[in-house]
């Protein structure tokens, strides 16, 4: 499928979502690909999962390359899942579907599966 994302500074294709500036982004839908954050070093990014099912056969489901801080939360009353590839080059594995070069917080108030 194709992901749906709301929030200025984000774009979506069939297999990717790219976030390029600070703000809050609501992500929904099922797709095989990666959500990549490439925002300025001063950016604070909040990703709200709202019935999102993201699997990646090549990388982490969510990869934060650049930002001051990134937070991933699940919208209340939703069911979400993130899964990543089973093999990485070298030691490049992120924790269960997400990887970050900037601080990444993942409080989960709704049902979210990380694998």
C-alpha positions in Angstrom: 0.0 0.0 0.0 0.9 3.7 0.1 1.5 5.5 3.4 -0.5 8.6 4.4 1.2 11.4 6.2 -0.1 14.8 7.3 2.1 17.7 8.3 4.0 20.4 6.4 7.5 19.2 5.5 6.7 15.6 4.8 6.3 13.7 1.6 5.2 10.1 0.8 5.8 7.7 -2.0 4.7 4.1 -2.3 7.6 2.8 -0.2 8.8 5.8 1.9 7.9 8.8 4.0 10.5 11.6 4.3 10.3 14.3 7.0 12.4 17.4 6.4 11.4 19.9 9.0 10.2 20.2 12.6 6.6 19.7 13.5 4.0 17.0 14.2 3.3 14.3 11.6 0.4 11.8 11.7 1.2 8.6 9.8 -1.3 5.9 8.8 -1.6 3.1 6.4 0.3 -0.1 5.7 3.4 -0.2 3.6 6.8 -1.9 3.1 9.4 0.8 3.4 11.0 3.3 5.7 10.1 6.6 7.4 13.2 8.8 7.3 13.7 12.0 9.3 16.3 14.3 7.7 15.4 17.5 9.5 17.7 20.3 10.6 19.9 19.7 13.7 17.6 22.1 15.6 14.3 20.4 14.6 12.0 18.7 17.1 9.9 16.0 15.3 6.9 14.2 16.6 5.5 11.2 14.7 2.1 10.0 15.6 1.2 6.5 14.5 -2.5 6.2 13.7 -3.2 2.6 12.6 0.2 2.4 10.9 1.7 -0.9 9.8 5.3 -0.4 8.5 7.6 -3.2 7.6 11.0 -2.8 6.0 13.0 -5.5 4.3 16.0 -3.2 3.9 16.3 -1.0 6.9 14.6 0.2 10.1 11.0 1.0 9.8 11.8 4.5 11.2 15.2 6.0 10.8 16.2 9.3 12.3 19.2 10.6 10.4 19.2 14.2 11.6 17.1 16.2 14.1 17.6 17.7 17.5 15.0 15.3 18.9 12.4 12.8 17.6 9.4 11.3 19.4 7.3 8.5 18.1 3.9 7.9 19.8 0.8 5.9 19.1 -2.5 7.7 18.8 -4.9 6.6 21.6 -7.2 3.7 20.6 -5.1 2.6 17.6 -3.2 -0.5 16.7 0.2 -0.1 15.1 3.2 -2.3 14.1 6.8 -1.6 13.1 9.1 -4.3 11.8 12.6 -4.2 10.3 15.0 -6.2 8.3 16.5 -9.3 9.9 20.1 -8.4 8.8 22.2 -5.3 8.7 25.7 -4.5 7.5 28.1 -4.4 10.4 26.7 -3.2 13.7 24.1 -0.9 12.1 21.0 -2.5 13.8 18.5 -0.2 15.4 16.3 -1.3 18.3 13.3 -3.2 17.0 12.2 -1.3 13.9 13.7 2.1 14.8 17.1 3.6 14.6 18.3 7.1 15.4 21.3 9.4 15.2 19.4 11.9 17.3 17.6 11.4 20.6 14.5 9.2 19.9 11.7 8.7 22.5 9.0 6.1 22.0 6.4 6.3 24.7 3.5 3.9 23.8 0.0 4.8 25.2 -1.8 2.6 22.5 -1.1 -0.9 21.2 2.2 -0.9 19.2 4.2 -3.9 18.2 7.9 -3.5 17.6 9.7 -6.4 15.9 
